[in-house]
């Protein structure tokens, strides 16, 4: 996937996941890669962008709220969420926003 997602004309939705990690790394990178791979196969998925320094930020783009809800309920994604709560994240926040306008070059 390109580093900047190629999204369609708005409107669409962005799920912004920000996090502060714990010291535990075991299995995290493999699970993160698996989640991107799996999300990319879900109906309504439009793309993803991610960056990490002190705070990690991952933004996934979706066609509609129903697609986001289905992704949140996906069994393998729920397992990753549980492991995140138990092992990998000190703190996280998820925000869902409707994208009304985008532009770039």
Residue pairs with C-beta under 8 A, 6 or more apart in sequence:
1 36
1 40
1 47
1 48
3 49
4 49
4 104
5 46
5 47
5 48
5 49
5 59
5 61
6 47
7 46
7 47
7 61
7 99
7 102
8 46
10 99
10 100
10 101
10 102
11 98
11 99
11 100
12 46
12 61
12 62
12 63
12 64
12 98
12 99
13 61
13 62
13 63
13 64
13 65
13 67
13 68
13 96
13 97
13 98
13 99
14 59
14 60
14 61
14 62
14 96
14 97
14 98
14 99
15 59
15 60
15 61
15 62
15 68
15 94
15 95
15 96
16 57
16 58
16 59
16 94
16 95
16 96
16 97
17 56
17 57
17 58
17 59
17 60
17 92
17 93
17 94
18 55
18 56
18 57
18 92
18 93
18 95
19 55
19 56
19 58
19 84
19 89
19 91
19 92
19 93
20 54
20 55
20 56
20 89
20 90
20 91
20 92
21 28
21 52
21 56
21 88
21 89
21 90
22 87
22 88
22 89
22 90
24 87
24 88
26 87
27 83
28 88
31 80
31 83
34 76
34 80
35 76
35 77
35 80
36 48
36 50
38 74
38 76
38 77
39 45
39 48
39 60
39 71
39 77
40 48
42 67
42 70
42 71
42 74
43 63
43 67
43 70
44 62
44 63
44 64
44 66
44 67
44 68
44 70
44 71
45 60
45 61
45 62
45 63
45 67
45 71
46 60
46 61
46 62
46 63
47 60
47 61
48 58
48 59
48 60
48 61
49 58
49 59
50 56
50 57
50 58
50 59
51 57
60 71
61 99
62 68
62 71
65 96
68 96
71 77
72 78
84 92
